[in-house]
Amino acid sequence: MPTAIGWKLLALGVLAVVAGRAFAILEFYVIGAAAVSAVVVALAVRLVHPSRLSLRRLVSSEMVPVAEPVEVTLHVANLARLRSPTVRVSEHVSGEPDAGFSLAPVPGRSTATSGYRLHPARRGVLEIGPTVVSDIDGLGLARRRRTFARRTRVVVHPPIEPLVSPRLPVGGALSLPSDFHRRSLGLESDEFDVLRPYVEGDDLRHIHWRSTARLDEFTVRRFQPSRPGRMTVIIDTRPPGDLASAQDRTTSVAASIADAVLRSGDEAQILTTDGRRTRLLSHYSEAGVALEFLALLEGGRPDIDVQSIGQGSVVVAVSASPDAIDDESARHELAERLEASLIVTYGSGHRSTAAPGVDYEGGWIHLTGPGQLPSLWRVPASAGRGVVNLA
């Protein structure tokens, strides 16, 4: 189809032809006919000689924190033997202005590379695509469009602050001795749960010599398997925690805690007070599940509907409630309701609390801005929920 310039030239050409015929002015007629012919020829060339381009899109990362730029690179390959025409590339980006640029003619059987940069300012999922490639003739009079439907998702998650990985206790269901200590890569037991006869291939260091002497046969120890600790992070989405501005802060805290827990080899799960949750995440490779959950988290309800937190899980609650910030009794009530060992509050409260605060004995950390959590992070002891130490 004609471009905007092509339509204008076509309209002027028709007017010139009509004027030339009406007033018997040969010059008008010739100029008009030439203009119309130029547009028709350009259209014919675009139909007969369309570009044979293929497109491949790459992004610098499919998961980025808020405000980190995303580099989008497009590899455009010309599959034909002849040089391609000049093309205009336009990509739809959800929640952002469409990205567009012109690409110079690509020699036959070769590839050209171009790209652009996105600056996501909010949590969510950016969907890049489809891509529209428009062939344009040298005079800019006609074009032919092709649409590439492939889309790319980029998860824009809350910022993650680096925290010291906690050492979590293992749940009571394992019935482990009280002097067990988790090591950095999971619970490694120095106690054995059963003795069994030696078989070829067993580690000689595991032979139980006292039982061997008593039974007059080699006996080896079978050790209890390694077990991870578990942490549940609950985000308070009751008003005003349902506001986007509040959730931008609370989701960042939750993301930082979950990242530290998974990085240490423990298990993590994220819940909201209105019942939304991730599955139990047991490996750092699953951190993307938590980040996508937090990227898409919006809204909330005034009631608390938290069920089946899980036995043996250390619970940390994150809240932007002014009542939880200002009122110790309200904070304790929330901790009891959620079975939380620690309450992390974020905001200014009704009393315009200006400085961050800590009360490790009371299980409370208060934040007023980004960058404060790493220096204050510590999960205290909590009756009935186990003791949490820093790595």
C-alpha positions as CSV (number, residue, x, y, z in Angstrom):
1,M,0.0,0.0,0.0
2,P,1.1,3.6,-0.5
3,T,2.9,5.4,2.4
4,A,1.7,8.8,3.6
5,I,4.0,10.4,1.1
6,G,2.7,8.1,-1.6
7,W,-0.9,8.9,-0.9
8,K,-0.2,12.6,-1.1
9,L,1.7,12.3,-4.3
10,L,-1.1,10.1,-5.8
11,A,-3.8,12.7,-4.8
12,L,-1.7,15.5,-6.3
13,G,-1.1,13.5,-9.5
14,V,-4.9,12.8,-9.9
15,L,-5.7,16.5,-9.3
16,A,-3.0,17.5,-11.9
17,V,-4.4,15.1,-14.5
18,V,-7.9,16.4,-13.9
19,A,-6.8,20.0,-14.1
20,G,-4.7,19.3,-17.2
21,R,-7.7,17.8,-19.0
22,A,-10.2,20.4,-17.8
23,F,-8.1,23.4,-18.7
24,A,-6.2,21.8,-21.6
25,I,-2.8,22.4,-20.0
26,L,-0.5,19.7,-21.2
27,E,2.1,20.4,-18.6
28,F,-0.3,19.7,-15.7
29,Y,-1.4,16.5,-17.4
30,V,2.2,15.3,-17.9
31,I,3.2,16.1,-14.3
32,G,0.1,14.4,-12.9
33,A,0.5,11.3,-15.0
34,A,4.2,11.0,-13.9
35,A,3.2,11.3,-10.3
36,V,0.5,8.6,-10.5
37,S,2.9,6.4,-12.5
38,A,5.6,6.7,-9.9
39,V,3.3,5.5,-7.1
40,V,1.9,2.6,-9.3
41,V,5.4,1.5,-10.2
42,A,6.5,1.6,-6.5
43,L,3.5,-0.6,-5.6
44,A,4.2,-3.0,-8.4
45,V,7.9,-3.3,-7.3
46,R,6.8,-4.0,-3.7
47,L,4.4,-6.7,-4.9
48,V,6.8,-8.4,-7.3
49,H,10.0,-8.0,-5.2
50,P,9.0,-8.4,-1.5
51,S,11.7,-8.8,1.1
52,R,12.5,-12.3,2.3
53,L,13.5,-11.5,5.8
54,S,13.5,-13.6,8.9
55,L,13.7,-12.1,12.4
56,R,15.1,-13.4,15.7
57,R,14.7,-11.5,18.9
58,L,17.0,-11.7,22.0
59,V,16.7,-10.0,25.3
60,S,19.4,-9.3,27.8
61,S,17.4,-11.1,30.5
62,E,13.9,-12.5,30.8
63,M,13.8,-11.5,34.4
64,V,15.0,-8.1,35.6
65,P,14.4,-5.9,38.6
66,V,12.5,-2.6,38.4
67,A,14.5,0.2,36.8
68,E,17.1,-2.1,35.3
69,P,17.3,-1.6,31.5
70,V,16.4,-4.4,29.1
71,E,18.5,-4.7,26.0
72,V,16.5,-6.0,23.0
73,T,18.5,-7.2,20.1
74,L,17.0,-8.1,16.7
75,H,18.8,-10.3,14.2
76,V,17.4,-9.7,10.7
77,A,18.5,-12.2,8.1
78,N,17.9,-11.7,4.3
79,L,17.1,-15.1,2.8
80,A,17.1,-13.8,-0.8
81,R,20.1,-13.4,-3.1
82,L,19.3,-9.8,-3.9
83,R,19.7,-6.9,-1.5
84,S,16.6,-6.2,0.6
85,P,14.8,-2.9,0.4
86,T,14.9,-0.4,3.3
87,V,12.6,-1.7,6.0
88,R,10.8,-0.1,9.0
89,V,10.7,-2.4,12.1
90,S,8.1,-1.7,14.8
91,E,7.6,-3.8,17.9
92,H,4.7,-3.7,20.3
93,V,5.6,-3.6,23.9
94,S,2.9,-4.0,26.5
95,G,2.7,-1.0,28.9
96,E,5.3,0.9,27.0
97,P,5.4,2.9,23.7
98,D,6.0,0.8,20.6
99,A,9.7,0.6,19.7
100,G,10.5,1.4,16.0
101,F,13.5,2.0,13.9
102,S,14.6,1.9,10.2
103,L,16.9,-0.8,8.9
104,A,19.2,-0.1,5.9
105,P,19.1,-2.6,3.0
106,V,20.6,-6.0,4.0
107,P,22.8,-7.7,1.4
108,G,21.6,-11.1,0.1
109,R,22.3,-14.1,2.3
110,S,23.5,-12.0,5.2
111,T,22.3,-10.8,8.6
112,A,22.0,-7.3,10.1
113,T,21.7,-6.6,13.8
114,S,19.9,-3.7,15.5
115,G,18.2,-3.2,18.8
116,Y,16.8,-0.8,21.4
117,R,16.6,-0.5,25.2
118,L,13.6,-0.6,27.5
119,H,13.5,1.1,30.9
120,P,10.7,-0.6,32.9
121,A,9.5,1.5,35.8
122,R,6.9,-0.8,37.4
123,R,6.6,-4.4,38.5
124,G,4.8,-6.7,36.0
125,V,5.3,-8.6,32.8
126,L,6.4,-6.9,29.6
127,E,5.3,-8.7,26.5
128,I,7.4,-7.8,23.4
129,G,5.8,-8.5,20.1
130,P,4.3,-9.0,17.6
131,T,6.8,-7.3,15.2
132,V,5.8,-5.5,12.0
133,V,8.3,-5.2,9.2
134,S,7.4,-2.8,6.5
135,D,9.3,-2.8,3.1
136,I,9.7,0.7,1.8
137,D,10.9,1.6,-1.7
138,G,13.8,4.0,-2.2
139,L,11.5,7.0,-2.7
140,G,9.3,6.2,0.3
141,L,6.1,5.9,-1.8
142,A,5.0,2.3,-1.2
143,R,5.4,-0.3,1.5
144,R,4.5,-3.9,2.2
145,R,3.9,-5.2,5.7
146,R,4.8,-8.5,7.3
147,T,3.9,-9.5,10.8
148,F,6.0,-11.8,13.0
149,A,3.8,-13.1,15.7
150,R,6.5,-14.4,18.1
151,R,6.3,-12.8,21.5
152,T,8.9,-12.6,24.3
153,R,7.9,-12.2,28.0
154,V,10.1,-10.2,30.4
155,V,9.3,-10.4,34.1
156,V,10.0,-7.1,35.9
157,H,10.3,-8.1,39.5
158,P,10.8,-6.1,42.7
159,P,14.4,-5.1,43.6
160,I,16.4,-7.6,45.5
161,E,18.7,-6.5,48.3
162,P,21.5,-8.9,49.2
163,L,20.9,-10.4,52.7
164,V,23.0,-12.8,54.8
165,S,21.5,-16.2,54.3
166,P,19.8,-17.4,57.6
167,R,20.3,-20.9,59.1
168,L,16.9,-22.3,59.6
169,P,15.8,-24.9,62.0
170,V,14.4,-28.1,60.7
171,G,10.7,-28.8,61.4
172,G,9.7,-30.8,64.5
173,A,8.2,-33.6,62.4
174,L,11.8,-34.9,61.8
175,S,12.2,-35.5,65.5
176,L,15.9,-34.5,65.4
177,P,18.1,-34.2,68.5
178,S,18.2,-30.7,70.0
179,D,21.9,-30.3,69.4
180,F,21.6,-30.6,65.6
181,H,22.9,-27.7,63.6
182,R,22.2,-26.9,59.9
183,R,25.2,-26.3,57.8
184,S,25.3,-24.0,54.8
185,L,24.2,-26.6,52.2
186,G,21.5,-28.3,54.1
187,L,21.1,-30.4,57.3
188,E,23.8,-33.0,57.5
189,S,23.3,-35.5,60.3
190,D,26.1,-36.8,62.4
191,E,23.7,-39.2,64.0
192,F,22.6,-42.6,62.5
193,D,19.1,-44.0,62.7
194,V,19.9,-47.7,62.2
195,L,22.7,-50.3,62.0
196,R,22.8,-52.8,59.2
197,P,25.2,-55.5,58.0
198,Y,28.2,-54.4,55.9
199,V,27.9,-54.9,52.1
200,E,30.6,-54.5,49.5
201,G,31.0,-50.8,48.5
202,D,30.1,-49.3,51.9
203,D,32.4,-46.6,53.2
204,L,34.8,-48.2,55.8
205,R,34.6,-45.0,57.8
206,H,31.0,-45.8,58.6
207,I,31.7,-49.1,60.3
208,H,30.4,-49.3,63.9
209,W,33.2,-51.1,65.6
210,R,31.5,-51.6,69.0
211,S,28.6,-53.4,67.3
212,T,31.0,-55.3,65.0
213,A,32.9,-56.6,68.1
214,R,29.7,-57.6,69.8
215,L,28.0,-59.3,66.8
216,D,31.2,-60.7,65.3
217,E,30.3,-59.3,61.9
218,F,31.0,-56.0,60.2
219,T,28.1,-53.5,60.9
220,V,27.8,-50.1,59.4
221,R,25.8,-47.0,60.3
222,R,23.0,-45.6,58.1
223,F,22.8,-41.9,58.5
224,Q,19.7,-39.8,58.5
225,P,19.3,-37.9,55.2
226,S,20.0,-34.3,54.8
227,R,17.0,-32.1,55.3
228,P,16.5,-28.4,54.5
229,G,14.9,-25.8,56.7
230,R,11.8,-23.9,55.6
231,M,10.7,-20.3,55.7
232,T,7.3,-18.9,54.8
233,V,7.1,-15.2,53.9
234,I,3.6,-13.7,54.3
235,I,2.8,-10.3,52.7
236,D,0.1,-8.2,54.4
237,T,-2.2,-7.2,51.6
238,R,-4.9,-5.7,53.8
239,P,-5.5,-1.9,53.2
240,P,-3.3,0.1,52.8
241,G,-1.1,-2.9,51.9
242,D,-3.2,-3.4,48.8
243,L,-2.0,-0.1,47.3
244,A,0.5,-0.4,44.5
245,S,3.0,2.0,46.2
246,A,2.9,-0.2,49.4
247,Q,3.2,-3.4,47.5
248,D,6.2,-2.1,45.6
249,R,8.0,-1.9,49.0
250,T,6.6,-5.1,50.7
251,T,7.3,-7.3,47.6
252,S,10.9,-6.0,47.5
253,V,11.4,-7.1,51.1
254,A,9.7,-10.5,50.4
255,A,11.9,-11.0,47.3
256,S,15.1,-10.3,49.2
257,I,14.2,-12.7,52.0
258,A,13.1,-15.5,49.7
259,D,16.3,-15.1,47.6
260,A,18.5,-15.4,50.7
261,V,16.7,-18.5,51.9
262,L,16.8,-20.3,48.6
263,R,20.4,-19.3,48.1
264,S,21.3,-21.1,51.3
265,G,19.7,-24.3,50.2
266,D,16.6,-24.0,52.3
267,E,13.0,-24.1,51.2
268,A,10.8,-21.0,50.8
269,Q,7.2,-20.2,50.1
270,I,5.4,-16.8,49.7
271,L,1.9,-16.2,50.8
272,T,-0.4,-13.2,51.1
273,T,-2.9,-12.5,53.9
274,D,-5.8,-13.0,51.4
275,G,-4.8,-16.5,50.6
276,R,-2.7,-16.3,47.4
277,R,0.5,-18.3,47.4
278,T,3.4,-19.8,45.5
279,R,4.1,-23.5,45.7
280,L,6.9,-24.7,48.1
281,L,10.2,-23.8,46.4
282,S,13.0,-26.1,47.3
283,H,15.9,-25.0,45.0
284,Y,17.4,-21.7,44.0
285,S,16.6,-22.5,40.3
286,E,12.9,-22.0,41.3
287,A,13.5,-18.4,42.5
288,G,11.9,-17.2,39.3
289,V,8.5,-18.6,40.4
290,A,8.6,-16.4,43.5
291,L,9.8,-13.4,41.5
292,E,7.0,-13.7,38.9
293,F,4.4,-14.1,41.7
294,L,5.7,-10.9,43.3
295,A,5.9,-9.1,39.9
296,L,2.2,-9.7,39.3
297,L,0.9,-9.2,42.8
298,E,-1.8,-6.5,42.9
299,G,-4.6,-5.6,45.3
300,G,-5.8,-7.4,48.4
301,R,-8.7,-7.8,50.8
302,P,-9.3,-6.6,54.4
303,D,-9.6,-10.1,55.9
304,I,-6.9,-12.6,56.8
305,D,-7.3,-16.0,55.1
306,V,-4.0,-17.8,55.6
307,Q,-4.2,-21.5,55.9
308,S,-1.8,-24.5,56.1
309,I,1.4,-22.6,56.6
310,G,3.2,-25.9,57.2
311,Q,4.6,-27.5,60.3
312,G,8.2,-26.6,61.1
313,S,8.2,-23.5,58.9
314,V,9.7,-20.3,60.2
315,V,7.3,-17.5,59.4
316,V,8.2,-13.9,58.5
317,A,5.4,-11.3,57.9
318,V,5.9,-8.2,55.8
319,S,3.5,-5.3,56.4
320,A,3.0,-1.7,55.4
321,S,0.2,-1.3,58.0
322,P,0.5,2.0,60.0
323,D,-1.1,0.2,63.0
324,A,1.6,-2.5,62.9
325,I,4.2,0.2,62.8
326,D,2.9,2.4,65.6
327,D,1.1,-0.1,67.9
328,E,3.0,-2.8,69.6
329,S,-0.1,-4.7,70.6
330,A,-1.4,-4.6,67.0
331,R,1.9,-5.9,65.9
332,H,1.9,-8.8,68.4
333,E,-1.7,-9.6,67.4
334,L,-0.6,-9.9,63.8
335,A,2.3,-12.0,64.7
336,E,0.1,-14.4,66.6
337,R,-2.5,-14.5,63.9
338,L,0.1,-15.4,61.3
339,E,2.4,-17.5,63.7
340,A,5.2,-15.2,62.7
341,S,8.7,-15.2,64.3
342,L,9.4,-11.8,62.8
343,I,7.4,-8.8,61.6
344,V,9.1,-6.5,59.0
345,T,7.2,-3.2,58.6
346,Y,7.8,-0.7,55.9
347,G,6.5,2.9,55.9
348,S,6.0,6.0,58.0
349,G,3.0,5.0,60.1
350,H,0.4,7.4,61.5
351,R,3.1,9.1,63.7
352,S,5.4,9.8,60.8
353,T,8.2,7.5,62.1
354,A,11.2,8.8,60.3
355,A,13.9,6.4,61.3
356,P,14.3,2.6,60.9
357,G,14.0,0.7,64.1
358,V,14.7,-2.8,65.4
359,D,13.4,-4.9,68.3
360,Y,15.0,-8.3,68.0
361,E,13.6,-9.5,71.3
362,G,10.1,-8.5,70.1
363,G,10.7,-9.9,66.6
364,W,10.3,-6.6,64.8
365,I,12.3,-4.8,62.1
366,H,11.0,-1.4,60.8
367,L,12.2,0.1,57.5
368,T,11.5,3.5,56.1
369,G,13.4,3.3,52.8
370,P,15.4,1.0,50.4
371,G,18.9,-0.2,51.4
372,Q,18.1,-0.5,55.1
373,L,17.2,-4.2,55.3
374,P,20.7,-5.8,54.8
375,S,22.2,-4.1,57.8
376,L,19.2,-4.9,60.1
377,W,18.4,-8.4,58.8
378,R,18.3,-11.0,61.6
379,V,15.7,-13.6,62.3
380,P,15.3,-13.8,66.1
381,A,14.2,-16.7,68.3
382,S,10.5,-17.3,68.7
383,A,8.7,-19.5,71.1
384,G,7.4,-22.6,69.5
385,R,8.8,-21.8,66.0
386,G,12.5,-22.6,66.6
387,V,15.7,-20.5,66.7
388,V,17.0,-18.9,63.6
389,N,20.7,-17.8,63.4
390,L,22.7,-16.0,60.7
391,A,25.0,-18.0,58.5
